[in-house]
Amino acid sequence: MMAYSEDQIALAAEYALGTLDADERAQAETMMSIDKDFTAMVEAWQYRLGVLNQMVGSVEPRPEVWDRIRAAVGMAEPQAPLLLPDAPPPSVAPQFITPSSVEENATVIRLAKQARRWRNIATVATAIAAVLVAMIAVGAYQPDLLPEGLRPKPRTQLAEVKTPPAPAAPSAQYVAVLQSQGGAPAFILTVDGATKNFTVRKVGASPEPGKSFELWLISDRLPRPRSLGVIGGSDFTARPVLAAYDADVINSATYAVTVEQAGGSPDGNPHSAPVFTGKLIETVPQAAPAPAR
C-alpha cells in the first residue's frame, strides 16, 4: 500500500463521516475510482466509525428522581394549616362606665371579630388548597377516580409535517488524469458540468525550486493555448475560469501542465513543453429531470 499524507487520510475519514462538501466529495470519489488502496482506507474508516454507534446504550433514570419531583411540587408531606395569633382577651370593664371606656370596649370587640374572621378565612383557604393539590395529583396519575365532569380533557396536539423539497438533480462530473507519457498520475482535474468550476488535486508532482506549475487549455477551436492559472502549492487548487468557455470546448480540449517561472507565465503564453497532459472523461452523468406531476 502506498504512503498517504495526513490530508489524504483526513479526506478518507471525512468521506466516511459524510462531512465533505460537493467538490471534496467528488475528489474523494475520483481517488477511489483510480486507487484501490485509497478505497480500502475509506472502507476501514467506515468500519471503525460504524462500531462507535453500537457502543451507545440506553440510560434509565434513577428511582429517586420521582421523589425529588414530588418534593419540588410540595407533595412530599401534607402542608400545615395557616394559623393566626389569637386576639388579646378583652380588658376588664372599669368600675365606672365613661365614654372613653365604651369606645375602648367597642374597639376590642371589633378587633376580636376581625381576628376570628381572618382565622376562618385562613382555615378555609388551607382546606381549598389541600383539595386542589389532591385533585391535581389524582387528575395527573389516576384521572378515572374523578367524576366525569372534573376529569381533564385529553389534549390534542397538531403537528405540522413539512415535506422536504425534492433534491436537485446532480450535475455531470468530469475528470482528467494529468500525467506524463506512461508515467504515474501527477494531477487529477475535476470539472463540474453545471457550474464549470474545476479543481486540481496534486497527487505526485513536486515543483522545481523557483518554478511554478501552470495549467493550460488546448483546443483546435482556439488560436492558442489558454492559461487556466498557476497550480498552487496546497493539495487542492479550485478556480471558476472555465465559465468563459462553452461545454464543447471544455469537454473536447486537452489539458496540459507546463513548468513556468515562479508566479506563472508573464505574457499568457507557455514557455516550456507540456510535462503532464490529459483529457476529460465523464464519471457521473447528468441525471434526467423528473417528470412533471
Beta strands, then each sheet from edge to edge (+ up, - down):
strand 1: 173-179
strand 2: 185-192
strand 3: 198-202
strand 4: 211-218
strand 5: 226-230
strand 6: 236-239
strand 7: 254-261
strand 8: 276-279
strand 9: 281-284
sheet 1: 6+ 3- 2+ 1- 9+
sheet 2: 5+ 4- 7+ 8-
end
